[in-house]
Amino acid sequence: MVETEKQDTQEYKAGPIDGMIVSTLQSMDRGSFWAKDKILFFKEVAYLLSGGISIVEAMNIIGQSSDNYALKEISRNVLAFLRVGKSFSYALNRLPDYFDQWDYTIVKSWEMSGNLPMILQSLATEYVYVKDMKNKYVGALLYPAILIVVAIVAVFALFLLVLPGIFSIAESFQNLQLPWITRALQSTSVFFQTQWKTILWVTAGLGLVGGVFFSTEFGKKTWFSFLLNVPLIGKMTKYFYVVKFCRYTKLMMAAGMNYIQTFQLLRDILGIPAYTDMIERVLVGLGKWETIYSTLQYETDLIPSDVSVMIKVGEETANLSNSLENVLKMYEEDLNNIITTSSKIIEPVMLIFVWWIVVVIALGIFGLILQIMEWAGM
């Protein structure tokens, strides 16, 4: 397998620089695979299998027709496993750089039912939806963050580079009585001029400490709890993960997994300490023959009470998938509306914040100008 990879690389190699370019492009293909190409791979395989083509032929076709190195490598490796009698899910499990435990478990569960095309299409649909919602969610949070950073940098540059020159004019006028707002701006400007190195070091130190802290499990829990308590953003965050939780649970149960298998996999793939703790409590309850609802009814910070009630109904009627589908119908629409509303509300709020900064600085400068004009008139 390694020799084949070397041969493929040598086919494109015309010199050391060309080899470096090829290696760079191959690394880029590997690094960006999850974001764009996993969806395409699952859809292509599902389409070919639905058309009556065998899985071996499908891997050959994808490997020969694709110009993406990652897809070529995957097809070649999967084909090698298939030819020695291994299953498609087994091959995915041996490619951890491209596929995770979620992909392997779901495909393996459906493989035995002989309905592989449907589950691959379902997996692609899940990835498309989650990727789209994540982009919207991150976009709604990213815009105000960028606006705040730009405003802070602009104000810092203004106090450090522009205002000192303006305030130096006032020093040439004796006994000039400055307005209080102008004096406050002047003091702030002097502070920035004399302490700018300290400010930068403190900011860098806080950023480093914050980065280390929020990379820990406790830090992640703290950050997630903070987000849940921020007006509007908290509701958007809660709904985003409720939808993700329900979609994943529904797909795994449709694959034939029992409750314990489903929540064990959920614990690994959601990746949020707060949800991990909640799922651990659910698993402990299931181990004691308790219902899912008996645990979720106390998790209102993460799972809304109406969602818990619908899960309870699904458990009692032995049709949890249908209950989760009803939850998704409500919350997916609500999530879209909240994200749209958040973008519309956050933007004017941040603009008002920046506007007030501009107004305060303008009042200070105009106050200085008026005092100079008044002094000159005397």
RODOVO-284791 format. One record per residue (C-alpha): x, y, z. Coordinates in pm, 1 decimal, always signed. Example, Ala and Ser with C-alpha at 12.3 -4.5 7.8 and 13.67 -1.06 7.14 Angstrom:
2
x,y,z
+1230.0,-450.0,+780.0 .
+1367.0,-106.0,+714.0 .
This chain:
378
x,y,z
+0.0,+0.0,+0.0 .
+287.9,+233.2,+88.3 .
+470.5,+136.4,-232.7 .
+161.4,+218.6,-438.1 .
+140.7,+559.7,-272.0 .
+505.4,+626.6,-355.5 .
+447.9,+526.3,-714.3 .
+148.2,+761.9,-739.6 .
+360.4,+1044.9,-604.5 .
+645.8,+969.9,-845.8 .
+411.5,+988.8,-1142.7 .
+370.2,+1361.1,-1078.3 .
+727.1,+1427.6,-964.2 .
+938.6,+1610.6,-1217.0 .
+1184.2,+1762.3,-968.9 .
+1230.1,+1853.2,-601.1 .
+1013.5,+2165.3,-623.6 .
+738.0,+1977.1,-805.9 .
+757.7,+1708.9,-537.4 .
+717.9,+1970.5,-265.5 .
+414.9,+2117.2,-443.8 .
+257.0,+1772.8,-482.2 .
+319.7,+1690.6,-113.7 .
+168.8,+2023.3,-8.5 .
-142.2,+1970.8,-220.1 .
-178.8,+1616.8,-86.8 .
-155.4,+1743.9,+271.2 .
-417.0,+2008.3,+193.9 .
-649.1,+1740.6,+55.2 .
-602.7,+1532.3,+370.6 .
-652.2,+1828.5,+603.2 .
-968.8,+1956.7,+437.9 .
-1126.0,+1614.3,+383.1 .
-1379.1,+1619.4,+666.0 .
-1505.2,+1963.8,+579.3 .
-1594.4,+1899.1,+218.8 .
-1499.7,+1560.6,+77.4 .
-1650.6,+1313.9,+324.1 .
-1997.1,+1427.4,+216.9 .
-1903.4,+1388.7,-148.8 .
-1749.0,+1044.5,-87.5 .
-2057.6,+908.3,+90.2 .
-2289.8,+1050.8,-176.3 .
-2084.7,+905.9,-462.5 .
-2069.9,+560.7,-304.7 .
-2444.1,+568.3,-229.0 .
-2525.1,+675.3,-586.1 .
-2307.6,+405.3,-743.2 .
-2442.6,+129.3,-517.4 .
-2801.3,+238.7,-587.7 .
-2723.3,+205.4,-958.9 .
-2638.2,-162.5,-916.7 .
-2260.4,-124.8,-909.9 .
-2069.8,-338.8,-659.5 .
-1873.4,-176.4,-380.1 .
-1545.5,-293.7,-539.3 .
-1632.8,-133.8,-873.9 .
-1747.4,+181.7,-693.3 .
-1407.0,+218.8,-524.0 .
-1234.0,+168.3,-858.8 .
-1448.6,+433.2,-1027.1 .
-1402.2,+691.8,-750.0 .
-1028.1,+629.9,-729.6 .
-979.1,+666.5,-1105.3 .
-1213.8,+961.3,-1163.9 .
-1132.8,+1181.3,-865.6 .
-860.8,+1445.9,-880.8 .
-854.2,+1471.1,-500.1 .
-560.1,+1287.5,-344.3 .
-749.5,+1206.7,-24.8 .
-1030.5,+1036.7,-217.8 .
-777.9,+845.0,-426.3 .
-598.9,+725.7,-114.2 .
-925.4,+625.2,+56.3 .
-1049.5,+436.8,-248.5 .
-720.2,+253.2,-286.5 .
-706.6,+151.7,+81.2 .
-1074.2,+49.7,+100.0 .
-1029.9,-154.2,-217.0 .
-731.1,-333.9,-66.0 .
-939.1,-436.0,+238.1 .
-1236.3,-541.8,+26.6 .
-1020.5,-768.3,-189.8 .
-906.1,-966.6,+113.6 .
-1264.6,-1020.3,+226.3 .
-1304.7,-736.3,+477.7 .
-1620.3,-529.9,+500.9 .
-1664.6,-165.7,+399.4 .
-1712.0,-60.3,+764.2 .
-1393.1,-248.1,+860.2 .
-1204.6,-48.9,+597.4 .
-1344.2,+282.1,+728.0 .
-1237.3,+188.5,+1080.1 .
-880.1,+139.9,+954.4 .
-869.2,+495.3,+815.7 .
-888.0,+713.8,+1130.1 .
-740.5,+1014.0,+946.7 .
-1059.3,+1035.2,+742.7 .
-1338.3,+854.8,+930.4 .
-1428.6,+854.7,+1299.6 .
-1598.1,+606.7,+1530.3 .
-1937.8,+754.7,+1442.9 .
-1894.3,+671.9,+1072.5 .
-1771.0,+320.5,+1144.6 .
-2044.6,+229.3,+1393.8 .
-2332.2,+363.3,+1184.9 .
-2210.6,+197.4,+864.3 .
-2144.8,-131.0,+1043.7 .
-2495.4,-134.7,+1195.2 .
-2662.1,-81.8,+858.5 .
-2424.1,-303.2,+661.9 .
-2578.9,-615.1,+808.9 .
-2924.2,-504.7,+689.4 .
-2804.2,-482.2,+329.0 .
-2916.3,-119.4,+299.2 .
-2577.1,+47.3,+274.3 .
-2673.5,+307.8,+8.3 .
-2946.4,+451.8,+229.0 .
-2728.1,+490.1,+536.7 .
-2446.3,+649.8,+336.3 .
-2693.8,+900.8,+195.4 .
-2827.1,+961.6,+547.2 .
-2476.0,+1017.3,+680.0 .
-2406.1,+1266.7,+402.5 .
-2732.9,+1446.8,+481.5 .
-2640.3,+1467.5,+850.8 .
-2297.8,+1609.9,+773.5 .
-2445.4,+1866.1,+533.4 .
-2705.8,+1978.9,+785.9 .
-2470.3,+1996.8,+1083.8 .
-2204.8,+2175.8,+876.7 .
-2460.8,+2428.3,+752.5 .
-2602.6,+2492.5,+1101.0 .
-2254.3,+2516.5,+1250.6 .
-2153.4,+2776.1,+990.4 .
-2466.0,+2980.7,+1064.0 .
-2415.0,+2947.7,+1438.5 .
-2046.7,+3042.0,+1425.2 .
-2125.8,+3324.6,+1183.0 .
-2382.3,+3470.4,+1421.8 .
-2121.1,+3470.2,+1701.3 .
-1822.4,+3567.0,+1488.7 .
-1958.7,+3893.4,+1349.5 .
-1998.8,+4075.7,+1684.3 .
-1665.6,+3935.9,+1804.9 .
-1485.7,+4076.4,+1498.2 .
-1666.4,+4409.0,+1535.4 .
-1561.3,+4439.4,+1900.5 .
-1197.9,+4355.8,+1821.8 .
-1187.7,+4606.4,+1534.3 .
-1345.6,+4874.8,+1755.3 .
-1093.7,+4813.8,+2035.3 .
-796.4,+4823.8,+1797.0 .
-928.4,+5139.7,+1628.0 .
-984.3,+5316.9,+1960.4 .
-639.2,+5210.9,+2085.5 .
-475.7,+5346.0,+1767.1 .
-677.4,+5668.1,+1793.4 .
-568.4,+5735.3,+2152.8 .
-210.0,+5636.9,+2081.4 .
-147.6,+5798.7,+1741.7 .
-409.7,+6064.0,+1660.6 .
-534.6,+6230.8,+1979.2 .
-185.8,+6314.6,+2120.7 .
-125.5,+6547.5,+1824.4 .
-461.8,+6716.4,+1874.2 .
-414.0,+6761.6,+2249.3 .
-65.2,+6904.1,+2194.8 .
-232.3,+7205.7,+2031.1 .
-403.3,+7288.5,+2358.8 .
-67.1,+7305.8,+2535.8 .
+27.9,+7610.7,+2328.7 .
-262.0,+7806.3,+2481.0 .
-207.7,+7928.7,+2835.4 .
-483.6,+7907.7,+3095.1 .
-708.5,+7716.3,+2856.9 .
-988.4,+7552.2,+3056.1 .
-1069.6,+7217.9,+2893.8 .
-1410.8,+7046.7,+2929.9 .
-1413.3,+6746.3,+3162.2 .
-1473.9,+6501.5,+2877.9 .
-1170.7,+6640.0,+2692.3 .
-957.3,+6610.1,+3006.2 .
-1072.4,+6250.5,+3048.5 .
-977.1,+6168.5,+2688.3 .
-641.6,+6341.0,+2732.2 .
-565.5,+6141.3,+3048.7 .
-660.4,+5819.8,+2871.4 .
-438.3,+5910.4,+2577.2 .
-142.8,+5981.6,+2807.5 .
-199.6,+5649.0,+2982.8 .
-195.5,+5460.4,+2651.4 .
+121.7,+5644.7,+2543.5 .
+312.1,+5562.9,+2861.0 .
+174.2,+5213.2,+2926.7 .
+117.3,+5066.8,+2580.4 .
+386.1,+4799.6,+2624.7 .
+237.1,+4693.9,+2957.4 .
-109.8,+4679.9,+2799.6 .
+15.9,+4457.8,+2517.5 .
+200.8,+4223.5,+2756.8 .
-99.8,+4198.1,+2988.5 .
-331.4,+4131.3,+2690.7 .
-97.8,+3862.1,+2554.9 .
-65.9,+3705.7,+2902.5 .
-441.3,+3701.4,+2955.2 .
-485.9,+3549.5,+2608.4 .
-232.8,+3275.6,+2684.3 .
-380.3,+3198.1,+3025.5 .
-732.1,+3204.2,+2881.3 .
-632.2,+2972.4,+2598.1 .
-482.3,+2720.2,+2839.7 .
-775.8,+2745.7,+3081.2 .
-1046.5,+2705.9,+2817.1 .
-865.6,+2405.2,+2669.7 .
-921.7,+2215.8,+2996.1 .
-1240.8,+2025.6,+3069.3 .
-1335.0,+2265.7,+3349.4 .
-1264.0,+2562.8,+3122.9 .
-1483.0,+2419.9,+2847.6 .
-1766.1,+2365.8,+3096.3 .
-1725.8,+2722.7,+3223.9 .
-1733.1,+2865.6,+2871.0 .
-2035.0,+2657.6,+2773.2 .
-2220.9,+2762.4,+3090.2 .
-2136.6,+3124.8,+3012.4 .
-2272.8,+3093.1,+2658.2 .
-2596.0,+2936.7,+2785.9 .
-2653.3,+3236.9,+3012.8 .
-2592.5,+3505.9,+2750.4 .
-2926.1,+3651.7,+2632.1 .
-3029.0,+3525.2,+2287.5 .
-2690.8,+3357.1,+2227.1 .
-2766.1,+3117.2,+2512.9 .
-3095.6,+3011.2,+2360.0 .
-2934.9,+2972.2,+2019.1 .
-2656.2,+2756.8,+2169.6 .
-2901.5,+2540.2,+2360.1 .
-3123.7,+2480.0,+2055.7 .
-2822.6,+2406.3,+1833.4 .
-2705.6,+2121.5,+2056.1 .
-3058.2,+1993.7,+2119.5 .
-3105.7,+1956.1,+1743.6 .
-2764.9,+1790.9,+1707.6 .
-2839.3,+1556.6,+1999.7 .
-3177.9,+1452.4,+1859.0 .
-3058.7,+1405.8,+1500.1 .
-2768.9,+1184.0,+1603.4 .
-2985.0,+982.5,+1843.6 .
-3253.3,+930.8,+1579.0 .
-3003.8,+812.4,+1316.5 .
-2833.8,+567.9,+1552.6 .
-3162.6,+421.3,+1669.4 .
-3271.0,+384.1,+1307.2 .
-2950.4,+184.5,+1256.5 .
-3074.3,-65.0,+1514.2 .
-2862.5,+35.2,+1813.7 .
-3003.8,-6.9,+2161.6 .
-3018.1,+277.9,+2413.4 .
-2685.7,+197.3,+2578.2 .
-2497.5,+171.3,+2246.9 .
-2657.7,+493.4,+2128.1 .
-2562.2,+698.4,+2432.7 .
-2214.0,+550.2,+2452.3 .
-2149.3,+672.1,+2099.4 .
-2318.5,+1006.8,+2167.1 .
-2084.1,+1058.6,+2459.8 .
-1785.8,+1020.8,+2228.9 .
-1901.3,+1225.7,+1929.5 .
-2070.7,+1532.0,+2081.5 .
-1745.2,+1642.1,+2240.8 .
-1891.3,+1884.2,+2498.2 .
-1803.4,+1821.7,+2864.8 .
-2147.7,+1939.3,+2980.4 .
-2319.7,+1690.4,+2747.6 .
-2066.2,+1420.0,+2833.9 .
-2157.7,+1447.5,+3202.1 .
-2529.0,+1438.5,+3120.6 .
-2490.7,+1132.5,+2898.7 .
-2284.4,+958.3,+3166.8 .
-2574.9,+1008.2,+3405.8 .
-2815.7,+869.4,+3145.8 .
-2593.9,+562.1,+3102.0 .
-2580.6,+508.7,+3479.2 .
-2959.5,+527.1,+3486.6 .
-2995.9,+283.4,+3198.3 .
-2763.6,+46.6,+3381.8 .
-3012.8,+53.1,+3668.9 .
-3304.2,-14.2,+3429.4 .
-3426.2,+345.2,+3459.0 .
-3573.0,+537.4,+3165.9 .
-3393.9,+808.8,+2968.7 .
-3656.4,+1057.9,+3085.6 .
-3580.7,+986.6,+3452.4 .
-3240.6,+1151.8,+3398.7 .
-3319.5,+1412.6,+3133.1 .
-3604.6,+1566.1,+3334.4 .
-3340.3,+1717.8,+3566.1 .
-3117.7,+1841.2,+3281.8 .
-3325.2,+2147.0,+3189.5 .
-3011.0,+2360.5,+3141.2 .
-2925.7,+2142.5,+2839.2 .
-3248.6,+1968.5,+2738.3 .
-3574.4,+2171.9,+2744.9 .
-3852.0,+2015.4,+2952.1 .
-4083.2,+1973.4,+2652.3 .
-3811.7,+1770.4,+2474.6 .
-3777.0,+1546.2,+2780.7 .
-4153.2,+1494.5,+2789.3 .
-4160.8,+1395.6,+2421.4 .
-3875.6,+1151.3,+2482.5 .
-4079.0,+1006.7,+2769.3 .
-4376.2,+958.7,+2534.9 .
-4148.2,+787.3,+2282.8 .
-4015.2,+550.8,+2546.9 .
-4361.8,+462.0,+2672.7 .
-4494.4,+397.1,+2321.2 .
-4175.4,+216.3,+2209.3 .
-4142.8,+469.3,+1925.5 .
-3865.5,+703.5,+2033.4 .
-3758.2,+774.7,+1674.0 .
-4099.7,+921.8,+1595.6 .
-4086.8,+1142.0,+1906.8 .
-3740.5,+1267.7,+1812.1 .
-3869.2,+1345.4,+1462.4 .
-4144.0,+1561.0,+1617.1 .
-3886.5,+1739.1,+1832.5 .
-3673.8,+1811.2,+1527.0 .
-3967.9,+1953.8,+1332.8 .
-4016.2,+2214.4,+1604.2 .
-3661.2,+2292.7,+1704.2 .
-3496.6,+2299.5,+1361.5 .
-3735.9,+2572.3,+1250.9 .
-3692.3,+2756.3,+1582.2 .
-3313.9,+2732.4,+1551.4 .
-3317.6,+2885.4,+1203.5 .
-3540.6,+3166.9,+1327.1 .
-3322.6,+3233.0,+1631.3 .
-3002.9,+3247.3,+1423.5 .
-3167.5,+3488.9,+1179.5 .
-3305.9,+3701.3,+1462.8 .
-2971.4,+3701.5,+1645.3 .
-2792.4,+3835.2,+1338.9 .
-3049.0,+4111.4,+1298.8 .
-3039.0,+4213.1,+1665.5 .
-2665.7,+4179.9,+1737.9 .
-2562.1,+4394.9,+1441.0 .
-2747.3,+4715.7,+1544.6 .
-2650.1,+4662.5,+1910.2 .
-2281.7,+4647.3,+1818.6 .
-2316.1,+4947.1,+1586.1 .
-2474.2,+5147.2,+1870.3 .
-2182.4,+5047.2,+2094.9 .
-1930.6,+5169.9,+1836.6 .
-2139.7,+5483.5,+1773.7 .
-2121.7,+5579.6,+2141.5 .
-1742.9,+5549.5,+2136.5 .
-1726.8,+5776.2,+1832.4 .
-1966.6,+6026.8,+1993.1 .
-1762.0,+6049.2,+2315.7 .
-1438.4,+6107.7,+2125.1 .
-1605.1,+6361.9,+1894.8 .
-1748.7,+6554.6,+2193.2 .
-1404.2,+6568.7,+2351.4 .
-1241.1,+6701.3,+2033.4 .
-1515.5,+6953.7,+1957.1 .
-1504.6,+7069.9,+2318.5 .
-1134.5,+7142.7,+2273.2 .
-1198.3,+7326.5,+1946.2 .
-1472.0,+7542.0,+2101.6 .
-1249.8,+7632.2,+2395.2 .
-967.2,+7732.5,+2160.4 .
-1206.3,+7948.5,+1954.6 .
-1342.3,+8109.7,+2271.1 .
-987.3,+8175.7,+2400.9 .
-884.8,+8325.8,+2066.1 .
-1190.9,+8552.1,+2067.2 .
-1094.1,+8687.8,+2406.8 .
